[in-house]
Amino acid sequence: MEADRISSVAVIGTGQMGPGIALVINLAGWPVTLIGISPEETARGVQGYQAALNFLVEHEAVTPAEADLAIARLRTSMDIDDARFADLVVEAIVEHLPTKQTLFQKLDVLCPAATIIASNTSGLRISDIAALMECHPERAVTTHFWNPGHLMPLVEVIQGEKTSDETVRATSDFLKRCGKKPVIGRKDLPGQICNRLFQAVIREAIYLVQEDIATAEDVETAIKAGMGLRFPVYGPLEHLDAVGLDLAIAVQSSVLPSLCNSTEPGALLKQYVDQGKLGAKTGLGFYNWQVRSVDELRRSRDLFLVERLKEGRK
Ligand SMILES: NC(=O)c1ccc[n+]([C@@H]2O[C@H](COP(=O)([O-])OP(=O)(O)OC[C@H]3O[C@@H](n4cnc5c(N)ncnc54)[C@H](O)[C@@H]3O)[C@@H](O)[C@H]2O)c1
């Protein structure tokens, strides 16, 4: 199926992720039916969509005229059966395997054979989500939009055990046409691509604090003022080629033996959770959220991202 054969999209799920995904596709020019399970949930989806769109307009990433066009391309529905009119269905419902499996089984029967059925799952295997599909399991694929979906360019496209190369290619082409940066995972593994990389950093970040090698604030500064700052233009493998692979072996030989290599969640993480310190939602974690605001932190992130989005479009 060619990307240009995708002429309409359905997004199922009106929580944090569904509305942003619908917005990105509407802004790129395609009609979307956003499907919620109840009037309240559907209204919540429209609210989330509108808030994301307002943010983009307020920060001049989208003109008011483009915003009007996007909204004109949005339809809402409370009937999953309406997904049968779409060439691409993106599922963004709760991260619960049996619920996703039942939905994929239903969509498999409901949708024409050429319809691509994608899951926004963050952690489940698409091979498991598609396990009950008997008609066309080759059209099931993961499209993991990074949060916030309307600001982050990355979408991980994961090929399941039965997903066809054609499904992966058409999905990836479509995402590019929506202005996204898709990456393709050829093996259906936990953590896809980016969460595997992120977890390697998180494991060592916890360990550095746990072993009193550095404070949480200094770990954060090392990332924000050091490693993280060059990543947008200078990736880790480019870095290795730039410094020389022989030097890379010398550094790995001396550093790797002292890194955390635990396959369990971090000991300090477990200790905090046992103490009822769950992070921002209980007021304490690595930081004191009684004096800091997580909403402010998220807002700083979104302000940074919207500027990158504008730069990317220039
Ligand atoms: N929140 C994130 O940071 C994030 C990032 C990337 C991917 N994801 C993934 O995206 C998906 C959605 O996450 P979210 O954060 O938007 O969830 P959410 O909890 O905010 O929303 C879940 C939505 O699913 C709907 N729903 C529940 N059961 C349903 C059913 N049986 N049929 C149809 N709809 C149903 C709910 O009404 C709600 O609209 C999950 O798979 C999640 O892992 C989340």
The ligand as a Gaussian input file, in Angstrom:
#p B3LYP/6-31G(d) Opt

LIG

0 1
 N        1.266000       9.259000      28.028000
 C        2.453000       9.068000      27.449000
 O        3.472000       9.691000      27.813000
 C        2.583000       8.109000      26.305000
 C        3.626000       8.291000      25.386000
 C        3.718000       7.443000      24.284000
 C        2.818000       6.402000      24.160000
 N        1.822000       6.220000      25.079000
 C        0.885000       5.114000      24.862000
 O       -0.271000       5.623000      24.208000
 C       -1.429000       4.889000      24.634000
 C       -2.417000       5.860000      25.245000
 O       -1.796000       6.498000      26.333000
 P       -2.431000       7.788000      27.032000
 O       -1.375000       8.320000      27.926000
 O       -3.062000       8.631000      25.992000
 O       -3.574000       7.089000      27.908000
 P       -4.752000       7.769000      28.741000
 O       -4.940000       6.935000      29.931000
 O       -4.532000       9.233000      28.846000
 O       -6.008000       7.560000      27.764000
 C       -6.482000       6.271000      27.458000
 C       -7.677000       6.385000      26.529000
 O       -8.128000       5.053000      26.244000
 C       -9.554000       5.074000      26.238000
 N      -10.016000       3.692000      26.404000
 C       -9.886000       2.933000      27.482000
 N      -10.397000       1.700000      27.235000
 C      -10.839000       1.717000      25.948000
 C      -11.450000       0.771000      25.102000
 N      -11.723000      -0.473000      25.537000
 N      -11.759000       1.124000      23.835000
 C      -11.492000       2.355000      23.378000
 N      -10.901000       3.321000      24.142000
 C      -10.593000       2.985000      25.416000
 C       -9.906000       6.014000      27.367000
 O      -11.221000       6.472000      27.219000
 C       -8.865000       7.121000      27.148000
 O       -9.335000       8.045000      26.175000
 C       -0.920000       3.823000      25.598000
 O       -0.686000       2.628000      24.900000
 C        0.379000       4.427000      26.112000
 O        1.285000       3.447000      26.556000
 C        1.675000       7.067000      26.127000

